[in-house]
Amino acid sequence: MTLLDKEPVRRVEKSLKEFDPKQNVIILETSARTAVEAASSLGCEVGAIVKSLLFKTENDFTLCLIAGDKKASLNRIKKELNIKDASMASAEQVKNVTGYTIGGVSPIGHLNKIEIFIDKSLERFSSLFAAAGHPNCVFKINFTDLQKITNGSIKEITE
């Protein structure tokens, strides 16, 4: 069984192919569990790695897509959502809501419909790399297509 046979990776590949038949999941020899590891494996800037961070909000969850060289701002996220309380989702919540385990959370192919925010700072890169359902799998995409495939809202949500 290869990584492409794993159910979470198949979900990402299906979403990618529906969006653009030329898109593929890239299998890496080394781990891309963190943005630094992914950038090292791909030979790109850390900022070009899309971190998918799930936040538990007062009534729901919001997935924030953040550049690998930035930190999410809880205050900015709460302001965007017009709420008083938000926190990082637990590993169990991430798995239940997205269908992915931490280290392989993809911006696409979720088990449940999730509101998605895309940090504006990702615009600076011509190519972005996002997790594809497993720590050794990613996909390459540009900022415009990332917004289209996720239907995410572009926000300033980093410190």
NORWO-V596617 format. One record per residue. N is the residue number from 1. RES is the residue in one small letter. SS is DSSP state (H for helix, E for strand, - for the rest). PSI is psi in whole degrees, 0 to 359 (* if undefined). OMEGA is omega in whole degrees, 0 to 359 (* if undefined). Layout:
N	RES	SS	PSI	OMEGA
N	RES	SS	PSI	OMEGA
//
This chain:
1	m	-	129	178
2	t	-	172	178
3	l	H	329	180
4	l	H	344	179
5	d	H	347	181
6	k	-	137	186
7	e	H	314	180
8	p	H	322	179
9	v	H	320	177
10	r	H	322	178
11	r	H	317	178
12	v	H	313	182
13	e	H	319	179
14	k	H	313	179
15	s	H	317	179
16	l	H	311	183
17	k	H	324	177
18	e	H	326	180
19	f	H	314	182
20	d	-	108	183
21	p	-	341	181
22	k	-	349	182
23	q	-	145	178
24	n	-	154	170
25	v	-	136	178
26	i	E	126	177
27	i	E	127	181
28	l	-	148	176
29	e	-	331	183
30	t	-	164	184
31	s	-	145	173
32	a	-	35	183
33	r	-	324	177
34	t	-	164	179
35	a	H	320	180
36	v	H	315	178
37	e	H	317	181
38	a	H	314	180
39	a	H	319	179
40	s	H	315	180
41	s	H	325	185
42	l	H	347	183
43	g	-	41	179
44	c	-	174	177
45	e	-	147	179
46	v	H	323	181
47	g	H	338	181
48	a	H	356	177
49	i	E	129	180
50	v	E	115	174
51	k	E	129	177
52	s	E	105	184
53	l	E	124	181
54	l	E	129	178
55	f	E	137	174
56	k	E	124	180
57	t	E	185	186
58	e	-	319	184
59	n	-	354	193
60	d	-	198	176
61	f	E	148	176
62	t	E	130	177
63	l	E	126	180
64	c	E	126	179
65	l	E	114	190
66	i	E	144	175
67	a	E	143	183
68	g	-	339	181
69	d	-	13	181
70	k	-	164	174
71	k	-	138	177
72	a	E	142	176
73	s	-	109	178
74	l	H	320	180
75	n	H	317	179
76	r	H	321	179
77	i	H	315	179
78	k	H	320	179
79	k	H	316	179
80	e	H	322	182
81	l	H	353	182
82	n	-	50	180
83	i	-	164	180
84	k	-	335	187
85	d	-	136	175
86	a	E	150	178
87	s	E	164	175
88	m	E	139	177
89	a	-	151	176
90	s	-	164	178
91	a	H	320	180
92	e	H	317	178
93	q	H	318	178
94	v	H	312	181
95	k	H	315	182
96	n	H	322	185
97	v	H	315	185
98	t	H	332	187
99	g	-	7	180
100	y	-	153	174
101	t	-	153	180
102	i	-	136	184
103	g	-	344	179
104	g	-	18	183
105	v	-	118	181
106	s	-	152	175
107	p	-	352	184
108	i	-	167	174
109	g	-	34	182
110	h	-	157	177
111	l	-	329	181
112	n	-	156	176
113	k	-	128	182
114	i	-	139	172
115	e	E	136	183
116	i	E	130	172
117	f	E	137	177
118	i	E	123	180
119	d	E	132	182
120	k	H	333	183
121	s	H	343	178
122	l	H	341	180
123	e	H	337	186
124	r	H	349	184
125	f	-	139	178
126	s	-	329	177
127	s	-	137	178
128	l	E	154	177
129	f	E	129	181
130	a	E	154	179
131	a	E	149	183
132	a	-	45	172
133	g	-	357	180
134	h	-	147	181
135	p	-	342	178
136	n	-	12	182
137	c	E	135	178
138	v	E	171	167
139	f	E	153	182
140	k	E	137	182
141	i	E	156	175
142	n	-	167	186
143	f	H	315	181
144	t	H	314	180
145	d	H	327	176
146	l	H	318	179
147	q	H	317	181
148	k	H	314	185
149	i	H	330	182
150	t	H	343	188
151	n	-	32	182
152	g	-	156	176
153	s	E	131	179
154	i	E	123	185
155	k	E	163	171
156	e	-	99	189
157	i	-	22	177
158	t	E	163	179
159	e	-	*	*
//
